[in-house]
Amino acid sequence: MEENKTNSRIAIMILWVSFFIIILMISFWIYCSNDPEKLFVIILPVISTWVGTILAFYFGKVNFDAATKSFNQVIDRLTPDILDDILVKQVMIDKFTMVSIETTNSLITKFDLKAIIDFLDNIKKSRLPILEGEKVKCIIHKSTLTSEMLKTTKAKTLDEFITANSVVKEFASINEDKKIEDARKVMNEKNYKDLFVVDDNNLLTGWLTDTQIIRYMNNQKT
């Protein structure tokens, strides 16, 4: 509750500061060149992007923490016996349906942070696996991208981004014939949110997330 109040104060403060800055800049432009309309066209996208990024950072963190808490609560209510009856390949997102991009994709080679965030928004996803051939190079969460956007010196390449954000390498692989209980143990022990599923030849076959497990369990109740 206290965190929600804090976020509300942050949101109000950001909006008032932004409004104040706009008024000051328009006043200065009128005084200097008497062309406020041109200034408005120039600064509106800048201010709106800045406000949106700040708000997404704070409120995205709340949603992420809430999802993590929900996952832990659901798992705590399940016994290992129940999870032992479910194979990883029954729950995973199949490789051919999961949304991912290769390191050769222009989004990655150009590494435009805003373009990647816009891509995730358009497909309504919050995570994006980056593949290098048949291997997973990293897993990018939208919250990590948003945090990077707020830095004074932003990563200009994927490798710089990985170096600055080690969390994108926090995943492991698991065989498709393992049980969900095995996956749960790996996630808990390493505090990972993502596991990538492989076959006996160590080839990628799918992707398993904490939220995917929750969704599966909820479906079993209906």
Secondary structure in CASP SS format (residue, H / E / C, confidence):
PFRMAT SS
TARGET T0000
AUTHOR 0000-0000-0000
METHOD secondary structure of the structure
MODEL  1
M C 1.00
E H 1.00
E H 1.00
N H 1.00
K H 1.00
T H 1.00
N H 1.00
S H 1.00
R H 1.00
I H 1.00
A H 1.00
I H 1.00
M H 1.00
I H 1.00
L H 1.00
W H 1.00
V H 1.00
S H 1.00
F H 1.00
F H 1.00
I H 1.00
I H 1.00
I H 1.00
L H 1.00
M H 1.00
I H 1.00
S H 1.00
F H 1.00
W H 1.00
I H 1.00
Y H 1.00
C H 1.00
S C 1.00
N C 1.00
D C 1.00
P H 1.00
E H 1.00
K H 1.00
L H 1.00
F H 1.00
V H 1.00
I H 1.00
I H 1.00
L H 1.00
P H 1.00
V H 1.00
I H 1.00
S H 1.00
T H 1.00
W H 1.00
V H 1.00
G H 1.00
T H 1.00
I H 1.00
L H 1.00
A H 1.00
F H 1.00
Y H 1.00
F H 1.00
G H 1.00
K H 1.00
V H 1.00
N H 1.00
F H 1.00
D H 1.00
A H 1.00
A H 1.00
T H 1.00
K H 1.00
S H 1.00
F H 1.00
N H 1.00
Q H 1.00
V H 1.00
I H 1.00
D H 1.00
R H 1.00
L C 1.00
T C 1.00
P H 1.00
D H 1.00
I H 1.00
L H 1.00
D C 1.00
D C 1.00
I C 1.00
L E 1.00
V H 1.00
K H 1.00
Q H 1.00
V H 1.00
M C 1.00
I E 1.00
D E 1.00
K C 1.00
F C 1.00
T C 1.00
M C 1.00
V C 1.00
S C 1.00
I E 1.00
E E 1.00
T C 1.00
T C 1.00
N C 1.00
S H 1.00
L H 1.00
I H 1.00
T H 1.00
K H 1.00
F C 1.00
D C 1.00
L H 1.00
K H 1.00
A H 1.00
I H 1.00
I H 1.00
D H 1.00
F H 1.00
L H 1.00
D H 1.00
N H 1.00
I H 1.00
K C 1.00
K C 1.00
S C 1.00
R E 1.00
L E 1.00
P E 1.00
I E 1.00
L E 1.00
E E 1.00
G C 1.00
E C 1.00
K E 1.00
V E 1.00
K E 1.00
C E 1.00
I E 1.00
I E 1.00
H E 1.00
K H 1.00
S H 1.00
T H 1.00
L H 1.00
T H 1.00
S H 1.00
E H 1.00
M H 1.00
L C 1.00
K C 1.00
T C 1.00
T C 1.00
K C 1.00
A C 1.00
K C 1.00
T C 1.00
L H 1.00
D H 1.00
E H 1.00
F H 1.00
I H 1.00
T H 1.00
A H 1.00
N C 1.00
S H 1.00
V H 1.00
V H 1.00
K H 1.00
E C 1.00
F C 1.00
A E 1.00
S E 1.00
I E 1.00
N E 1.00
E C 1.00
D C 1.00
K C 1.00
K E 1.00
I H 1.00
E H 1.00
D H 1.00
A H 1.00
R H 1.00
K H 1.00
V H 1.00
M H 1.00
N H 1.00
E H 1.00
K H 1.00
N C 1.00
Y C 1.00
K C 1.00
D E 1.00
L E 1.00
F E 1.00
V E 1.00
V E 1.00
D C 1.00
D C 1.00
N C 1.00
N C 1.00
L C 1.00
L E 1.00
T E 1.00
G E 1.00
W E 1.00
L E 1.00
T E 1.00
D H 1.00
T H 1.00
Q H 1.00
I H 1.00
I H 1.00
R H 1.00
Y H 1.00
M H 1.00
N H 1.00
N H 1.00
Q H 1.00
K H 1.00
T C 1.00
END
